[in-house]
Amino acid sequence: MDVKRRIDLDDARGVDAFVRQFYAQVSRDDLLGPVFIGTAGYAGDPFAARRRIHDRQPFTSVHFERWLTLFHGTLDCDWSGTNVDRTKALVVDVARIDGQQLAGAAPTDPPRGAVHVLDGGDHADNTAH
């Protein structure tokens, strides 16, 4: 039985590999691909980069929901561990805040299996709906 090695996002090389794989998925996505195609990479402020894209082609909460689904799905394919769980929680908050600020509406629901960090460091698992 061939078991794929799942790694944590614990160094720059792993993070770089994840980001490349995630944005490859985004570029092939029917909803998100057209929004991000032709967009140069960025350095520094990811919100400013999303703001520039939004100014060119406005985001909706549906875009942020798909973005979250792809993000979590990409992580679930090859990565696991404490940093992956933290990343999932962080990206749910990023999508919620950016969705509210850019689209006027946050995504309605984190992807199944998403972990959201609550006040005090406790976690809520969103697998049961």
C-alpha positions, -999 to 999 in steps of 0.1 A, spaced: 0 0 0 14 34 -11 8 59 17 13 95 8 34 114 34 15 143 49 35 172 62 30 201 85 35 237 73 66 241 95 91 257 72 93 281 43 97 253 17 65 236 28 46 269 29 59 278 -6 48 243 -19 13 248 -4 9 283 -18 19 271 -53 -4 241 -52 -33 262 -39 -30 289 -65 -27 263 -92 -61 251 -80 -74 286 -80 -62 292 -116 -81 261 -128 -113 270 -109 -143 281 -130 -153 308 -105 -120 320 -92 -97 314 -121 -110 343 -143 -107 367 -113 -71 358 -106 -57 351 -141 -34 379 -152 -29 390 -116 8 395 -108 21 381 -75 25 404 -46 49 411 -18 38 423 16 1 430 21 -23 403 9 -53 424 16 -40 452 -6 -35 426 -34 -71 414 -30 -83 450 -29 -67 456 -63 -83 425 -77 -117 435 -62 -114 470 -77 -110 454 -112 -136 426 -107 -157 428 -75 -157 398 -52 -189 384 -37 -193 362 -6 -195 333 -31 -159 340 -42 -148 339 -6 -167 306 1 -150 290 -29 -116 304 -19 -121 288 16 -132 255 1 -102 253 -22 -78 264 5 -90 238 30 -92 211 3 -57 218 -8 -44 215 28 -64 183 33 -47 167 3 -11 168 15 -7 185 48 -16 178 84 -4 189 119 -7 218 143 3 245 119 -22 232 94 -49 235 120 -38 270 129 -37 280 92 -73 267 86 -85 288 116 -66 319 104 -79 316 68 -115 314 80 -110 347 98 -93 362 68 -121 352 45 -147 365 70 -130 399 75 -120 404 38 -154 393 26 -171 418 49 -147 446 39 -146 439 2 -179 423 -7 -200 436 21 -208 400 32 -187 374 48 -189 338 36 -219 321 51 -202 290 64 -167 277 68 -159 245 48 -168 213 66 -140 203 88 -128 239 92 -116 247 127 -123 282 140 -104 297 169 -126 311 195 -117 337 221 -94 322 247 -77 298 222 -105 272 223 -115 256 190 -149 249 175 -150 221 150 -175 228 121 -178 193 109 -213 187 122 -240 208 106 
